[in-house]
């Protein structure tokens, strides 16, 4: 039986009020500040906050800075196919997470040295985008030895379905904002 104790939340900016409501057990934060220039001071403050709350912190699309600031790791989105980060020496405990949408991208993330791979979207996220569905998601989980984490369309109505998906956890973009509003 799979547990869903590996929970990842994507954030675009450090809002302490949104993070205060989260239970620190097995929570990881992925900071993906795509809207503006990299604010190193904000990342440092977020890292201090995460260490205090026992959260892991990953920086999206900037392996070099995540490595330099001694964060928990780096996140490589599906569209990033760069291999330059493999030139850095391995750092104990530094985790690389990647996103994928299909088997080809899963294989790329394995080449990129990802320890865990987000596979998305498992559930419907919009009318335009196709989702993998439980069966396709489960099949992709079974053909790879990598740790697979569910991403996409996860909400309070379908979260229990993840227990049969083969996923080792889930990642969310909007769940953290809904939790903070309660």
N, C-alpha and C positions, 0 to 999 in steps of 0.2 A: 504494500500500500504506500502511496506517495503522500508526503506531507506538504503543506503549502506554507511552510515557515520561512521560506526565502522570499521576502517581499521587497520590491524595488519601487521607489517613487521618483519620477522625473520632476525636476523643478527648473524654472527659468530664472528665478531670482531668490535670494535668501529672505524669506519672510518667517521670522521666528514664530509668529502666531499660528501659521499653518503647520509648523513642525512640532509645536508643543503638545498637540493632541495625539501624536503618534506614540504607540507603545514601542519602546526601543528593542524589544525582543526580535532579533533577526531582521531588522529594518536596514535598508541601504538607500542612500540618496544619490541620485544621478543629476549633477548640475550641468545643464546643457545650454546655458546662456548664449543663444543664437541671435538674439535681437540687438545686441550692442557689442562694443569692444570688450575684450576680456578685462574684468575688474579683479585684479589679483588680490586687492585688499578684501573684497567681498568673499572671495574663495578662502582666504586665510581665516577670516572670521567664521565662515560656515564650517570650516574644518575644525576650529576650536569648539564650536557648538556641538558638532557631531561627535567629537571625542568625549565631550562632557556627557552626552546622552547615550553613548555607546552605539552610535550609528556608524555604518561604513559610508565613506564618501568617494564617489567616482566622478571624474571630470570627463565630459563628452568632447570628443574630437580634438583633444589636445594632450596627447600622450606625454610629450616632453614636460609640460607644466605639471601634470598630475604626478609624474615621476619626481620632478624637482621639489615639489611641495610636500612630498612624502604622504600623498593621499592613499586611500585603500587600494585605488586602482584607476583604470581608465575605461571609458566606454567608446566603442567604435561603431557608429551607425552603419546601416546596411549599405548606404551609398558610398562609404569610404572603403576603397580597396587598396590603400597604401600598406606597404610592408616595412617602411623605414624604422618603425618602432622596434623591430626585431634586432636592430643594431645595438640597442641599449643593453647594458649588462642586466641579467636577471636580478631582481630585488626580492628578497624573501617576503612572502605575504602580499606582494603586489599582484592584484588580480586584473585580468583583461576580460571585459565583457563585450560581446558584439551582438548586433541585430541582424536578422535574416528573414526572408519571406518564402524561401524555397530551398531545395536541396543544393543547387548550385551555390547559393549564398552561404549556406551552412558550411560547405566545403571550403569556401574562401575564408570564413571566420576561423575554421580549424587551422588553415595555413597561416593566418594572422596570429595564431597562438592564443586564441580566446579560451579562457577557462570555462566560461558559461556563455550560452547563446540564447538570446531572446528570439522567439519565433512568433511572427505576427502576420496578420491579425487572426487570432483564434476564433473570435466572434465578430459579428457584423459591427462595423464602426460608422459606416455611412451608407447611404443608398447606392453610391457610385462604386465603392470598393468591394471586391469579393473577399470573403473570409475563408480560411482554411477549413473550418469545421472541426469537430472533435475527432472524426475518423482520420482525416488527412493529417491532422496535427499529431495524433497518436502514432500513425505510421511513420512519420518523419522522426519522432522521438525514438522509435524502435530501431531505425536503421543507422543511427549514429550513437557513438559511445560518449558524446559530449553531454554535459548537463544542459538540459533545455528548460527554459523559463517561458511561460505563456505571457503574451502581450497582445493587447488589442480587444476592445469591446467588453472588457471585464467589468461587471457591475454586481450589485447585491443580488440580482435575480439569477445570474448564471454562475456565480463564483463556486457554488457547490459542484457544478459539472467538472470543474478543474480536477477534482479528486480522481476522476477516471480518465483524465487526459494523458497521463504519463509525465506531466510537468512537475518539476521539483519546486515550483513556486510561481509567482506572478509579478508582473511589472505593470504600473499604472501611470498614466499621465494626469487623468482628471480625478482619480479617487482621493488624492490628498486634499484637493480643494473642497470636495464634498465633505470629507471628514472634518476639516477646519470650520465649515459652516454650521455644523451641528452644535 
